[in-house]
Amino acid sequence: MSALNAAADHRVWQPEASLTIYDIRQVHEQALADLPATGRVSIDLSNVEEIDTAGLQWLIFFSRCLAQRELGGQVLAVSGAVDDFLTLMRGREALQFTHPTA
């Protein structure tokens, strides 16, 4: 389960606990259903305790989706688990949104 919190024309997408192969279908359906037509979307990964390659692939897809819809896409925060995984997989380079540096 994830949350897309809205405030005016800026929304923050914040997945809960896990971005793994077991979660992606539900995350995908909810995140895309909640995307606004205009404005900006930021991503908060601070609560993600577990991520795998399916989660990284989905984040790459989501960043491209945001870029195509011109919705921005800034990562506000990452958890230690996400930071370690992105470093290991060189995931930062594949993502098209801006993100904090570790």
CORMOWO-V539018 format. One record per pair of residues at least 12 apart in sequence whose C-alpha atoms are under 10 Angstrom apart, sorted by the first residue. I is the first residue (numbers start at 1). GAP is how many residues later the second one is. Records with the same first field share a line. If there is no record, write none. Layout:
I = GAP + GAP
This chain:
1 = 13 + 14 + 15 + 16 + 17 + 18 + 22 + 23 + 25 + 26 + 27 + 29 + 30
2 = 12 + 13 + 14 + 15 + 16 + 17 + 24 + 25 + 26 + 28 + 29
3 = 12 + 13 + 24 + 27 + 28 + 31 + 41
4 = 26 + 27 + 30 + 31 + 32 + 37 + 38 + 39 + 40
5 = 29 + 36 + 37
6 = 28 + 30 + 34 + 35
8 = 31 + 32
9 = 27 + 28 + 29 + 30 + 31 + 32 + 62
10 = 26 + 28 + 29 + 30 + 31 + 32 + 61 + 62
11 = 23 + 24 + 25 + 28 + 29 + 30 + 31 + 32 + 60 + 62
12 = 28 + 29 + 30 + 31 + 32 + 61 + 62 + 63 + 64
13 = 18 + 21 + 22 + 28 + 29 + 30 + 31 + 32 + 60 + 62 + 63
14 = 17 + 28 + 29 + 30 + 31 + 32 + 33 + 34 + 61 + 62 + 63
15 = 12 + 16 + 28 + 29 + 30 + 31 + 32 + 33
16 = 28 + 29 + 30 + 31 + 32 + 33 + 34
17 = 28 + 29 + 30 + 31 + 32 + 33 + 34 + 62
18 = 27 + 29 + 30 + 31 + 32 + 33 + 34 + 37 + 64
19 = 26 + 29 + 30 + 31 + 32 + 33 + 34 + 35 + 36 + 37 + 39 + 40 + 63
20 = 28 + 30 + 31 + 32 + 33 + 34 + 35 + 36 + 37 + 38
21 = 30 + 31 + 32 + 33 + 34 + 35 + 36 + 37
22 = 30 + 32 + 33
23 = 28 + 31 + 32
24 = 30 + 31 + 33 + 34 + 35
25 = 33
27 = 28 + 31
28 = 30 + 31 + 33 + 34
31 = 31
32 = 30 + 33 + 34
35 = 30 + 31 + 34 + 36
36 = 33 + 35
37 = 32 + 33 + 34
38 = 31 + 32 + 33 + 34
39 = 30 + 31 + 32 + 33
40 = 26 + 29 + 30 + 31 + 32 + 33 + 34
41 = 22 + 25 + 29 + 30 + 31 + 32 + 33 + 34
42 = 24 + 29 + 30 + 31 + 32 + 33 + 34 + 35 + 55 + 56 + 57
43 = 16 + 20 + 30 + 31 + 32 + 33 + 34 + 35 + 54 + 55 + 56
44 = 30 + 31 + 32 + 33 + 34 + 35 + 55
45 = 30 + 31 + 32 + 33 + 34 + 35 + 36 + 37 + 38
46 = 29 + 30 + 31 + 32 + 33 + 34 + 35 + 36 + 37
47 = 30 + 31 + 32 + 33 + 34 + 35
48 = 30 + 31 + 32 + 33 + 34
49 = 29 + 30 + 31 + 32 + 33
50 = 29 + 30 + 31 + 32 + 35
51 = 30 + 31 + 33 + 34 + 35
52 = 30 + 33 + 34 + 37
53 = 32 + 33 + 36 + 38
55 = 27
56 = 26 + 29 + 30 + 33 + 35 + 36 + 38 + 39
57 = 34 + 37 + 38
59 = 32 + 35 + 36 + 37 + 38
60 = 31 + 32 + 33 + 34 + 35 + 36 + 37
61 = 33 + 34 + 35
62 = 33 + 34 + 35
63 = 12 + 31 + 32 + 33 + 34 + 35
64 = 31 + 32 + 33
65 = 31
66 = 30 + 31
67 = 29 + 30
72 = 24 + 25 + 26
73 = 22 + 23 + 24 + 25 + 26
74 = 22 + 23 + 24 + 25 + 26
75 = 22 + 23 + 24 + 25
76 = 22 + 23 + 24
77 = 22 + 23 + 24 + 25
78 = 21 + 22 + 23 + 24
80 = 22
83 = 17 + 18 + 19
84 = 18
87 = 15
